[in-house]
Amino acid sequence: MSPSLLLYIGLMIFTNYIFYVVAISLINKRFNKIHINILAVLYFAVVILLSFFKSSFNFTGMNLNPFTMINDFKNYYKLTLLLVVSNTVIYLPLGVFIRFKIKIKIPKLIGGFLLYIVFVETLQYVSHTGIFDINDIILNTLGFVIGVYSYNLINRHNINYKQLGNE
């Protein structure tokens, strides 16, 4: 089975499950923790598929200069903007989910994520399925951090909302 077919099937399953969870949640007017866990596993599987099977050709390389993105913006504005946004947003849900599941200090969460994303970038480089790119590490980490702080903000808002309702 080709990698692009696996990616397509994974995206289809993920999309259908999202619709299912949203429909059930709207009907029941609440989110089921089991559905959220399954959704997180499917999401993570799609992220891994996107990380390692995003193209039909193998390539490798290394970019350790974060300032190359400035030149990329000058030469390929639309493509670079798309890459910046997608590399930032792709790990945002993981930040929310991990913060929801694991109640440890934020610096430890970020450190653990940095180890994970450096491992993924190294594996892409070694397996010739991608480029070890410092920009990907920075943007993926930024998305994860935004997700973690988004969860904290939403959680704090919900606590304040519940306290206002009880008064």
MDTraj code that builds the backbone (N, CA, C; nanometers):
import mdtraj as md
import numpy as np

residues = "MET SER PRO SER LEU LEU LEU TYR ILE GLY LEU MET ILE PHE THR ASN TYR ILE PHE TYR VAL VAL ALA ILE SER LEU ILE ASN LYS ARG PHE ASN LYS ILE HIS ILE ASN ILE LEU ALA VAL LEU TYR PHE ALA VAL VAL ILE LEU LEU SER PHE PHE LYS SER SER PHE ASN PHE THR GLY MET ASN LEU ASN PRO PHE THR MET ILE ASN ASP PHE LYS ASN TYR TYR LYS LEU THR LEU LEU LEU VAL VAL SER ASN THR VAL ILE TYR LEU PRO LEU GLY VAL PHE ILE ARG PHE LYS ILE LYS ILE LYS ILE PRO LYS LEU ILE GLY GLY PHE LEU LEU TYR ILE VAL PHE VAL GLU THR LEU GLN TYR VAL SER HIS THR GLY ILE PHE ASP ILE ASN ASP ILE ILE LEU ASN THR LEU GLY PHE VAL ILE GLY VAL TYR SER TYR ASN LEU ILE ASN ARG HIS ASN ILE ASN TYR LYS GLN LEU GLY ASN GLU".split()
xyz = np.array([
    [0.0847, -0.1164, 0.0000],
    [0.0000, 0.0000, 0.0000],
    [0.0901, 0.1237, 0.0000],
    [0.0600, 0.2183, -0.0881],
    [0.1455, 0.3361, -0.1010],
    [0.1246, 0.4313, 0.0171],
    [0.2285, 0.5071, 0.0509],
    [0.2182, 0.6013, 0.1621],
    [0.1078, 0.7054, 0.1408],
    [0.0909, 0.7519, 0.0167],
    [-0.0118, 0.8528, -0.0067],
    [-0.1521, 0.7949, 0.0128],
    [-0.1706, 0.6663, -0.0208],
    [-0.2994, 0.6015, 0.0017],
    [-0.3247, 0.5853, 0.1516],
    [-0.2210, 0.5478, 0.2278],
    [-0.2347, 0.5385, 0.3734],
    [-0.2719, 0.6737, 0.4347],
    [-0.2079, 0.7778, 0.3862],
    [-0.2373, 0.9120, 0.4355],
    [-0.3809, 0.9490, 0.4035],
    [-0.4234, 0.9215, 0.2822],
    [-0.5607, 0.9522, 0.2419],
    [-0.6615, 0.8773, 0.3278],
    [-0.6387, 0.7496, 0.3485],
    [-0.7293, 0.6692, 0.4314],
    [-0.7301, 0.7216, 0.5753],
    [-0.6127, 0.7531, 0.6286],
    [-0.6033, 0.8073, 0.7637],
    [-0.6783, 0.9392, 0.7772],
    [-0.6642, 1.0267, 0.6795],
    [-0.7352, 1.1545, 0.6836],
    [-0.8862, 1.1354, 0.6742],
    [-0.9290, 1.0409, 0.5920],
    [-1.0726, 1.0139, 0.5782],
    [-1.1304, 0.9597, 0.7101],
    [-1.0609, 0.8646, 0.7724],
    [-1.1076, 0.8100, 0.9003],
    [-1.1125, 0.9206, 1.0060],
    [-1.0094, 1.0007, 1.0110],
    [-1.0014, 1.1098, 1.1076],
    [-1.1163, 1.2086, 1.0877],
    [-1.1388, 1.2505, 0.9646],
    [-1.2448, 1.3456, 0.9345],
    [-1.3818, 1.2891, 0.9695],
    [-1.4058, 1.1637, 0.9324],
    [-1.5344, 1.1023, 0.9640],
    [-1.5553, 1.0904, 1.1146],
    [-1.4512, 1.0573, 1.1862],
    [-1.4646, 1.0452, 1.3311],
    [-1.4914, 1.1810, 1.3948],
    [-1.4296, 1.2868, 1.3436],
    [-1.4564, 1.4210, 1.3958],
    [-1.6046, 1.4535, 1.3792],
    [-1.6582, 1.4272, 1.2600],
    [-1.8008, 1.4529, 1.2376],
    [-1.8875, 1.3702, 1.3320],
    [-1.8484, 1.2461, 1.3544],
    [-1.9232, 1.1588, 1.4444],
    [-1.9231, 1.2142, 1.5870],
    [-1.8054, 1.2501, 1.6370],
    [-1.7930, 1.3014, 1.7739],
    [-1.8713, 1.4314, 1.7898],
    [-1.8602, 1.5196, 1.6918],
    [-1.9322, 1.6464, 1.6999],
    [-2.0829, 1.6225, 1.6977],
    [-2.1294, 1.5336, 1.6101],
    [-2.2731, 1.5049, 1.6024],
    [-2.3246, 1.4451, 1.7332],
    [-2.2541, 1.3454, 1.7865],
    [-2.2959, 1.2835, 1.9131],
    [-2.2926, 1.3857, 2.0262],
    [-2.1907, 1.4700, 2.0279],
    [-2.1784, 1.5704, 2.1336],
    [-2.2908, 1.6728, 2.1258],
    [-2.3286, 1.7123, 2.0047],
    [-2.4386, 1.8068, 1.9895],
    [-2.5706, 1.7444, 2.0324],
    [-2.5884, 1.6181, 1.9979],
    [-2.7117, 1.5496, 2.0362],
    [-2.7201, 1.5352, 2.1882],
    [-2.6116, 1.4904, 2.2490],
    [-2.6097, 1.4672, 2.3945],
    [-2.5801, 1.5938, 2.4754],
    [-2.5394, 1.6992, 2.4087],
    [-2.5032, 1.8277, 2.4706],
    [-2.3868, 1.8155, 2.5688],
    [-2.2959, 1.7211, 2.5426],
    [-2.1725, 1.7089, 2.6222],
    [-2.0726, 1.6219, 2.5455],
    [-1.9454, 1.6379, 2.5802],
    [-1.8402, 1.5592, 2.5167],
    [-1.8081, 1.4378, 2.6023],
    [-1.7963, 1.3232, 2.5381],
    [-1.7619, 1.1984, 2.6046],
    [-1.6094, 1.1871, 2.6080],
    [-1.5511, 1.1580, 2.7245],
    [-1.4052, 1.1479, 2.7377],
    [-1.3469, 1.0389, 2.6489],
    [-1.4197, 0.9299, 2.6299],
    [-1.3716, 0.8223, 2.5431],
    [-1.3600, 0.8720, 2.3999],
    [-1.4590, 0.9487, 2.3544],
    [-1.4532, 1.0043, 2.2190],
    [-1.3348, 1.0991, 2.2032],
    [-1.3103, 1.1781, 2.3053],
    [-1.1974, 1.2713, 2.2987],
    [-1.0657, 1.1944, 2.2929],
    [-1.0523, 1.0874, 2.3705],
    [-0.9301, 1.0068, 2.3668],
    [-0.9106, 0.9416, 2.2300],
    [-1.0169, 0.8866, 2.1740],
    [-1.0073, 0.8245, 2.0408],
    [-0.9735, 0.9299, 1.9370],
    [-1.0361, 1.0449, 1.9471],
    [-1.0080, 1.1547, 1.8560],
    [-0.8610, 1.1962, 1.8651],
    [-0.8070, 1.2006, 1.9857],
    [-0.6666, 1.2373, 2.0044],
    [-0.5738, 1.1339, 1.9416],
    [-0.6047, 1.0065, 1.9568],
    [-0.5222, 0.9010, 1.8963],
    [-0.5270, 0.9107, 1.7434],
    [-0.6456, 0.9305, 1.6878],
    [-0.6575, 0.9442, 1.5427],
    [-0.5837, 1.0683, 1.4932],
    [-0.5979, 1.1773, 1.5666],
    [-0.5270, 1.3004, 1.5309],
    [-0.3754, 1.2773, 1.5299],
    [-0.3259, 1.2119, 1.6351],
    [-0.1827, 1.1875, 1.6452],
    [-0.1351, 1.0964, 1.5312],
    [-0.2164, 0.9971, 1.4942],
    [-0.1822, 0.9088, 1.3821],
    [-0.1737, 0.9878, 1.2514],
    [-0.2661, 1.0808, 1.2319],
    [-0.2622, 1.1635, 1.1107],
    [-0.1384, 1.2527, 1.1106],
    [-0.1031, 1.3081, 1.2262],
    [0.0175, 1.3925, 1.2350],
    [0.1418, 1.3106, 1.1987],
    [0.1501, 1.1886, 1.2496],
    [0.2646, 1.1023, 1.2172],
    [0.2648, 1.0694, 1.0682],
    [0.1476, 1.0375, 1.0122],
    [0.1393, 1.0107, 0.8681],
    [0.1846, 1.1318, 0.7881],
    [0.1401, 1.2504, 0.8284],
    [0.1816, 1.3720, 0.7581],
    [0.3314, 1.3975, 0.7737],
    [0.3873, 1.3593, 0.8863],
    [0.5293, 1.3829, 0.9100],
    [0.6191, 1.2934, 0.8249],
    [0.5736, 1.1702, 0.7999],
    [0.6621, 1.0755, 0.7338],
    [0.6179, 1.0322, 0.5948],
    [0.4940, 1.0588, 0.5569],
    [0.4457, 1.0124, 0.4275],
    [0.3821, 1.1247, 0.3481],
    [0.4423, 1.2426, 0.3530],
    [0.3814, 1.3576, 0.2879],
    [0.4119, 1.3684, 0.1394],
    [0.5034, 1.2891, 0.0892],
    [0.5330, 1.2955, -0.0539],
    [0.5706, 1.1578, -0.1057],
    [0.5663, 1.1454, -0.2357],
    [0.5957, 1.0155, -0.2957],
    [0.7450, 0.9981, -0.3241],
    [0.8249, 1.1028, -0.3078],
    [0.9685, 1.0896, -0.3299],
    [1.0440, 1.1093, -0.1994],
    [1.1582, 1.0462, -0.1919],
    [1.2406, 1.0561, -0.0712],
    [1.3410, 1.1686, -0.0867],
    [1.3575, 1.2457, 0.0151],
    [1.4549, 1.3534, 0.0143],
    [1.5101, 1.3698, 0.1541],
    [1.6256, 1.4292, 0.1605],
    [1.6871, 1.4494, 0.2903],
    [1.7662, 1.5790, 0.2872],
    [1.8015, 1.6252, 0.3999],
    [1.8779, 1.7476, 0.4102],
    [1.8703, 1.7985, 0.5527],
    [1.9352, 1.9114, 0.5738],
    [1.9379, 1.9669, 0.7073],
    [1.9395, 2.1185, 0.6965],
    [1.8565, 2.1840, 0.7754],
    [1.8566, 2.3287, 0.7839],
    [1.8673, 2.3661, 0.9308],
    [1.9812, 2.4206, 0.9678],
    [2.0035, 2.4630, 1.1057],
    [2.0019, 2.6151, 1.1204],
    [1.9663, 2.6857, 1.0129],
    [1.9627, 2.8311, 1.0137],
    [1.8172, 2.8791, 1.0152],
    [1.7709, 2.9312, 1.1280],
    [1.6308, 2.9738, 1.1349],
    [1.6001, 3.0958, 1.0482],
    [1.7023, 3.1663, 1.0030],
    [1.6800, 3.2867, 0.9241],
    [1.6556, 3.2582, 0.7762],
    [1.6655, 3.1328, 0.7343],
    [1.6363, 3.1003, 0.5946],
    [1.4900, 3.1288, 0.5619],
    [1.4067, 3.1291, 0.6628],
    [1.2643, 3.1546, 0.6406],
    [1.2419, 3.2966, 0.5872],
    [1.3274, 3.3901, 0.6240],
    [1.3140, 3.5286, 0.5757],
    [1.3310, 3.5316, 0.4247],
    [1.4331, 3.4627, 0.3747],
    [1.4529, 3.4559, 0.2294],
    [1.3395, 3.3802, 0.1625],
    [1.2906, 3.2757, 0.2286],
    [1.1784, 3.2004, 0.1724],
    [1.0561, 3.2897, 0.1583],
    [1.0330, 3.3780, 0.2559],
    [0.9206, 3.4703, 0.2457],
    [0.9385, 3.5657, 0.1284],
    [1.0616, 3.6096, 0.1063],
    [1.0874, 3.7015, -0.0052],
    [1.0619, 3.6336, -0.1396],
    [1.1049, 3.5078, -0.1507],
    [1.0978, 3.4388, -0.2797],
    [0.9684, 3.3615, -0.3022],
    [0.9132, 3.3043, -0.1971],
    [0.7948, 3.2174, -0.2096],
    [0.6953, 3.2526, -0.1000],
    [0.6402, 3.3722, -0.1068],
    [0.5587, 3.4243, 0.0026],
    [0.4420, 3.3324, 0.0381],
    [0.3580, 3.2965, -0.0594],
    [0.2377, 3.2186, -0.0308],
    [0.2705, 3.0798, 0.0232],
    [0.3655, 3.0122, -0.0378],
    [0.4036, 2.8784, 0.0075],
    [0.4645, 2.8834, 0.1473],
    [0.5501, 2.9796, 0.1705],
    [0.6136, 2.9919, 0.3024],
    [0.5110, 3.0265, 0.4091],
    [0.4178, 3.1149, 0.3781],
    [0.3123, 3.1480, 0.4736],
    [0.2287, 3.0244, 0.5065],
    [0.1961, 2.9456, 0.4048],
    [0.1213, 2.8219, 0.4262],
    [0.1989, 2.7263, 0.5163],
    [0.3293, 2.7127, 0.4918],
    [0.4118, 2.6241, 0.5743],
    [0.4226, 2.6743, 0.7183],
    [0.4364, 2.8044, 0.7356],
    [0.4459, 2.8611, 0.8707],
    [0.3162, 2.8357, 0.9477],
    [0.2039, 2.8653, 0.8852],
    [0.0754, 2.8468, 0.9523],
    [0.0499, 2.6994, 0.9808],
    [0.0723, 2.6128, 0.8819],
    [0.0438, 2.4698, 0.9027],
    [0.1386, 2.4079, 1.0049],
    [0.2663, 2.4450, 1.0026],
    [0.3604, 2.3907, 1.1012],
    [0.3313, 2.4406, 1.2423],
    [0.2701, 2.5571, 1.2544],
    [0.2336, 2.6083, 1.3861],
    [0.1047, 2.5440, 1.4349],
    [0.0061, 2.5348, 1.3485],
    [-0.1265, 2.4875, 1.3879],
    [-0.1322, 2.3358, 1.4092],
    [-0.0466, 2.2605, 1.3415],
    [-0.0584, 2.1145, 1.3454],
    [-0.0431, 2.0565, 1.4861],
    [0.0380, 2.1175, 1.5700],
    [0.0589, 2.0644, 1.7054],
    [-0.0195, 2.1396, 1.8122],
    [-0.0981, 2.2372, 1.7760],
    [-0.1804, 2.3094, 1.8719],
    [-0.2790, 2.2168, 1.9433],
    [-0.3532, 2.1300, 1.8722],
    [-0.4444, 2.0388, 1.9435],
    [-0.3718, 1.9445, 2.0393],
    [-0.2508, 1.9042, 2.0043],
    [-0.1751, 1.8170, 2.0943],
    [-0.1427, 1.8900, 2.2241],
    [-0.1098, 2.0181, 2.2150],
    [-0.0832, 2.0972, 2.3353],
    [-0.2043, 2.1041, 2.4259],
    [-0.3214, 2.1235, 2.3660],
    [-0.4455, 2.1271, 2.4446],
    [-0.4699, 1.9914, 2.5097],
    [-0.4592, 1.8848, 2.4318],
    [-0.4896, 1.7515, 2.4824],
    [-0.3912, 1.7086, 2.5918],
    [-0.2632, 1.7300, 2.5683],
    [-0.1618, 1.6905, 2.6676],
    [-0.1817, 1.7688, 2.7971],
    [-0.2121, 1.8969, 2.7868],
    [-0.2340, 1.9778, 2.9075],
    [-0.3588, 1.9303, 2.9813],
    [-0.4604, 1.8873, 2.9062],
    [-0.5830, 1.8334, 2.9645],
    [-0.5548, 1.7031, 3.0388],
    [-0.4680, 1.6183, 2.9837],
    [-0.4413, 1.4861, 3.0394],
    [-0.3344, 1.4856, 3.1468],
    [-0.2325, 1.5680, 3.1312],
    [-0.1158, 1.5631, 3.2194],
    [-0.1049, 1.6940, 3.2969],
    [-0.1090, 1.6843, 3.4250],
    [-0.1050, 1.8030, 3.5111],
    [0.0352, 1.8211, 3.5701],
    [0.1318, 1.8502, 3.4831],
    [0.2665, 1.8820, 3.5314],
    [0.3003, 2.0242, 3.4892],
    [0.4087, 2.0737, 3.5390],
    [0.4481, 2.2118, 3.5110],
    [0.4740, 2.2305, 3.3612],
    [0.4393, 2.3484, 3.3137],
    [0.4483, 2.3792, 3.1714],
    [0.5907, 2.3645, 3.1160],
    [0.6944, 2.4096, 3.1865],
    [0.8297, 2.3907, 3.1306],
    [0.8635, 2.2429, 3.1053],
    [0.8159, 2.1525, 3.1907],
    [0.8402, 2.0094, 3.1688],
    [0.7636, 1.9598, 3.0469],
    [0.6414, 2.0076, 3.0278],
    [0.5645, 1.9706, 2.9088],
    [0.6367, 2.0161, 2.7820],
    [0.6830, 2.1391, 2.7830],
    [0.7521, 2.1935, 2.6659],
    [0.8831, 2.1188, 2.6426],
    [0.9563, 2.0880, 2.7492],
    [1.0803, 2.0109, 2.7355],
    [1.0544, 1.8729, 2.6762],
    [0.9500, 1.8064, 2.7237],
    [0.9133, 1.6756, 2.6684],
    [0.8755, 1.6858, 2.5228],
    [0.8013, 1.7903, 2.4867],
    [0.7645, 1.8084, 2.3462],
    [0.8866, 1.8361, 2.2605],
    [0.9786, 1.9178, 2.3116],
    [1.1019, 1.9452, 2.2358],
    [1.1798, 1.8164, 2.2078],
    [1.1888, 1.7286, 2.3067],
    [1.2548, 1.5994, 2.2841],
    [1.1825, 1.5204, 2.1753],
    [1.0496, 1.5184, 2.1826],
    [0.9695, 1.4471, 2.0831],
    [0.9919, 1.5039, 1.9426],
    [0.9832, 1.6362, 1.9268],
    [0.9895, 1.6951, 1.7925],
    [1.1303, 1.6861, 1.7345],
    [1.2323, 1.6944, 1.8184],
    [1.3695, 1.6742, 1.7692],
    [1.3860, 1.5287, 1.7242],
    [1.3274, 1.4352, 1.7972],
    [1.3303, 1.2941, 1.7577],
    [1.2613, 1.2745, 1.6228],
    [1.1448, 1.3357, 1.6035],
    [1.0722, 1.3233, 1.4761],
    [1.1544, 1.3818, 1.3621],
    [1.2118, 1.4998, 1.3815],
    [1.2929, 1.5624, 1.2761],
    [1.4167, 1.4786, 1.2453],
    [1.4788, 1.4230, 1.3478],
    [1.5952, 1.3371, 1.3270],
    [1.5557, 1.2110, 1.2511],
    [1.4443, 1.1524, 1.2877],
    [1.3949, 1.0321, 1.2197],
    [1.3615, 1.0614, 1.0741],
    [1.3054, 1.1781, 1.0452],
    [1.2797, 1.2167, 0.9067],
    [1.4108, 1.2250, 0.8286],
    [1.5104, 1.2838, 0.8896],
    [1.6404, 1.2990, 0.8239],
    [1.7048, 1.1629, 0.7988],
    [1.7068, 1.0776, 0.9004],
    [1.7721, 0.9468, 0.8900],
    [1.6986, 0.8551, 0.7924],
    [1.5664, 0.8616, 0.7910],
    [1.4882, 0.7734, 0.7040],
    [1.4672, 0.8323, 0.5643],
    [1.5237, 0.9495, 0.5378],
    [1.5126, 1.0159, 0.4077],
    [1.3672, 1.0451, 0.3712],
    [1.2854, 1.0770, 0.4694],
    [1.1459, 1.1124, 0.4434],
    [1.1202, 1.2604, 0.4709],
    [1.2242, 1.3345, 0.4973],
    [1.2079, 1.4767, 0.5234],
    [1.3401, 1.5413, 0.5563],
    [1.3317, 1.6681, 0.5844],
    [1.4486, 1.7493, 0.6142],
    [1.4498, 1.7808, 0.7635],
    [1.5646, 1.7685, 0.8269],
    [1.5792, 1.8144, 0.9650],
    [1.5838, 1.9659, 0.9579],
    [1.4763, 2.0307, 1.0000],
    [1.4635, 2.1751, 0.9832],
    [1.4380, 2.2417, 1.1174],
    [1.5266, 2.3311, 1.1548],
    [1.5131, 2.4034, 1.2815],
    [1.3855, 2.4870, 1.2817],
    [1.3444, 2.5349, 1.1645],
    [1.2209, 2.6129, 1.1563],
    [1.0994, 2.5278, 1.1918],
    [1.0985, 2.4022, 1.1493],
    [0.9892, 2.3123, 1.1861],
    [0.9846, 2.2919, 1.3372],
    [1.1006, 2.2748, 1.3977],
    [1.1070, 2.2554, 1.5428],
    [1.0523, 2.3787, 1.6144],
    [1.0934, 2.4965, 1.5702],
    [1.0484, 2.6212, 1.6334],
    [0.8975, 2.6388, 1.6166],
    [0.8476, 2.6209, 1.4945],
    [0.7058, 2.6442, 1.4674],
    [0.6168, 2.5382, 1.5319],
    [0.6590, 2.4105, 1.5274],
    [0.5813, 2.3052, 1.5926],
    [0.5743, 2.3287, 1.7426],
    [0.6855, 2.3699, 1.8022],
    [0.6893, 2.3979, 1.9458],
    [0.6016, 2.5186, 1.9787],
    [0.6054, 2.6201, 1.8939],
    [0.5198, 2.7368, 1.9142],
    [0.3725, 2.6947, 1.9137],
    [0.3329, 2.6109, 1.8202],
    [0.1951, 2.5626, 1.8152],
    [0.1585, 2.4846, 1.9399],
    [0.2484, 2.3981, 1.9845],
    [0.2248, 2.3202, 2.1063],
    [0.2068, 2.4126, 2.2263],
    [0.2927, 2.5119, 2.2385],
    [0.2866, 2.6062, 2.3508],
    [0.1552, 2.6863, 2.3457],
    [0.1153, 2.7284, 2.2272],
    [-0.0127, 2.7994, 2.2127],
    [-0.1270, 2.7084, 2.2592],
    [-0.1204, 2.5816, 2.2245],
    [-0.2222, 2.4860, 2.2680],
    [-0.2260, 2.4708, 2.4191],
    [-0.1097, 2.4587, 2.4807],
    [-0.1016, 2.4443, 2.6270],
    [-0.1615, 2.5673, 2.6953],
    [-0.1218, 2.6860, 2.6515],
    [-0.1732, 2.8075, 2.7141],
    [-0.3199, 2.8316, 2.6794],
    [-0.3639, 2.7869, 2.5631],
    [-0.5062, 2.7973, 2.5280],
    [-0.5893, 2.7138, 2.6242],
    [-0.5417, 2.5927, 2.6529],
    [-0.6131, 2.5087, 2.7502],
    [-0.6203, 2.5777, 2.8853],
    [-0.5084, 2.6347, 2.9312],
    [-0.5080, 2.7036, 3.0605],
    [-0.6065, 2.8191, 3.0607],
    [-0.6108, 2.8950, 2.9517],
    [-0.7017, 3.0084, 2.9421],
    [-0.8473, 2.9624, 2.9436],
    [-0.8787, 2.8599, 2.8666],
    [-1.0154, 2.8069, 2.8615],
    [-1.0532, 2.7485, 2.9970],
    [-0.9631, 2.6733, 3.0564],
    [-0.9905, 2.6125, 3.1865],
    [-1.0132, 2.7198, 3.2929],
    [-0.9319, 2.8226, 3.2927],
    [-0.9477, 2.9324, 3.3888],
    [-1.0811, 3.0026, 3.3667],
    [-1.1187, 3.0221, 3.2396],
    [-1.2468, 3.0853, 3.2071],
    [-1.3636, 2.9992, 3.2561],
    [-1.3550, 2.8683, 3.2369],
    [-1.4610, 2.7779, 3.2823],
    [-1.4742, 2.7778, 3.4337],
    [-1.3617, 2.7808, 3.5043],
    [-1.3656, 2.7848, 3.6509],
    [-1.4312, 2.9146, 3.6973],
    [-1.3920, 3.0279, 3.6370],
    [-1.4521, 3.1565, 3.6738],
    [-1.6010, 3.1582, 3.6418],
    [-1.6400, 3.0994, 3.5299],
    [-1.7797, 3.0939, 3.4889],
    [-1.8614, 3.0107, 3.5881],
    [-1.8061, 2.8965, 3.6318],
    [-1.8754, 2.8120, 3.7291],
    [-1.8894, 2.8838, 3.8631],
    [-1.7841, 2.9586, 3.9051],
    [-1.7899, 3.0300, 4.0309],
    [-1.8948, 3.1415, 4.0256],
    [-1.9066, 3.2087, 3.9098],
    [-2.0066, 3.3139, 3.8956],
    [-2.1476, 3.2548, 3.9022],
    [-2.1644, 3.1353, 3.8460],
    [-2.2963, 3.0706, 3.8461],
    [-2.3391, 3.0246, 3.9833],
    [-2.2432, 2.9963, 4.0711],
    [-2.2750, 2.9479, 4.2052],
    [-2.3042, 3.0596, 4.3038],
    [-2.2699, 3.1811, 4.2691],
    [-2.2886, 3.2932, 4.3621],
    [-2.4310, 3.3428, 4.3613],
])
top = md.Topology()
chain = top.add_chain()
for i, resn in enumerate(residues, 1):
    res = top.add_residue(resn, chain, resSeq=i)
    for name in ("N", "CA", "C"):
        top.add_atom(name, md.element.get_by_symbol(name[0]), res)
traj = md.Trajectory(xyz[None], top)
